Amino acid sequence: MGSKAPTWADQWGGIDDDDDDDKPMNSSKKGRLGGGSSKKMEEVKTAASAGFDKAKAAAVVGAQKVKSGTSVGIKWVKNQYHKKCSSSK
């Protein structure tokens, strides 16, 4: 292609960029997952579970409304069809 523009890999470091592999993790990153994190993680899981339960309940109610609305709509269409067919005779 003869283009002098750098490739995507050249711009973003590419696959051959191994600079981060040899560096050890600094202590601040290791400390984030230390002793108090399990309690915090449990609190987050509990909050997420409660949110999921609420979302699931809302989805179930919404699905029931859609189902009943569709049923009523189909019955209405059938009634309109039967009225039209019976009045034309």
C-alpha positions as CSV (number, residue, x, y, z in Angstrom):
1,M,0.0,0.0,0.0
2,G,3.0,2.4,0.2
3,S,1.4,4.5,2.9
4,K,3.8,6.2,5.4
5,A,1.1,6.5,8.1
6,P,1.7,4.5,11.3
7,T,-0.4,1.4,11.7
8,W,-2.9,0.9,14.5
9,A,-0.5,-1.4,16.4
10,D,2.3,1.2,16.1
11,Q,0.1,3.9,17.5
12,W,-1.2,2.0,20.4
13,G,1.8,-0.1,21.3
14,G,0.9,-3.2,19.4
15,I,1.3,-6.8,20.5
16,D,5.1,-6.6,20.8
17,D,4.9,-4.0,23.6
18,D,6.2,-6.1,26.6
19,D,7.2,-3.1,28.9
20,D,4.5,-3.8,31.5
21,D,5.2,-7.6,31.8
22,D,8.5,-7.1,33.6
23,K,7.3,-4.5,36.1
24,P,6.1,-5.8,39.5
25,M,2.8,-4.6,40.8
26,N,3.2,-1.7,43.2
27,S,2.0,-2.1,46.7
28,S,-1.0,0.3,46.3
29,K,-2.6,-2.1,43.8
30,K,-2.0,-5.1,46.0
31,G,-3.5,-3.3,49.0
32,R,-6.9,-2.8,47.3
33,L,-7.6,-6.4,47.5
34,G,-6.5,-6.8,51.1
35,G,-8.2,-7.7,54.3
36,G,-11.3,-5.5,54.3
37,S,-12.3,-6.2,50.8
38,S,-14.3,-9.3,51.5
39,K,-16.8,-7.5,53.7
40,K,-17.1,-4.7,51.1
41,M,-17.5,-7.3,48.3
42,E,-20.3,-8.9,50.3
43,E,-22.1,-5.6,50.7
44,V,-21.8,-4.9,47.0
45,K,-23.1,-8.4,46.1
46,T,-26.0,-7.9,48.5
47,A,-26.9,-4.6,46.9
48,A,-26.6,-6.0,43.4
49,S,-28.7,-8.9,44.3
50,A,-31.4,-6.7,45.7
51,G,-31.3,-4.6,42.5
52,F,-31.5,-7.7,40.3
53,D,-34.5,-9.0,42.2
54,K,-36.3,-5.6,41.8
55,A,-35.5,-5.6,38.1
56,K,-36.6,-9.2,37.7
57,A,-39.9,-8.4,39.4
58,A,-40.5,-5.4,37.2
59,A,-39.8,-7.5,34.1
60,V,-42.3,-10.1,35.2
61,V,-45.0,-7.6,35.8
62,G,-44.3,-5.9,32.5
63,A,-44.4,-9.3,30.6
64,Q,-47.8,-10.0,32.3
65,K,-49.1,-6.7,31.2
66,V,-48.0,-7.2,27.6
67,K,-49.5,-10.7,27.6
68,S,-52.9,-9.5,28.9
69,G,-52.9,-6.5,26.6
70,T,-52.2,-8.7,23.6
71,S,-55.0,-11.0,24.6
72,V,-57.5,-8.2,24.9
73,G,-56.4,-6.8,21.6
74,I,-56.8,-10.0,19.8
75,K,-60.2,-10.5,21.2
76,W,-61.2,-7.0,20.1
77,V,-60.0,-7.7,16.6
78,K,-62.0,-11.0,16.5
79,N,-65.1,-9.3,17.7
80,Q,-64.8,-6.5,15.1
81,Y,-64.3,-9.2,12.4
82,H,-67.4,-11.2,13.5
83,K,-69.5,-8.0,13.7
84,K,-68.5,-7.1,10.1
85,C,-69.1,-10.6,8.8
86,S,-72.5,-11.1,10.5
87,S,-73.8,-7.7,9.5
88,S,-73.0,-8.2,5.8
89,K,-75.4,-11.2,5.5
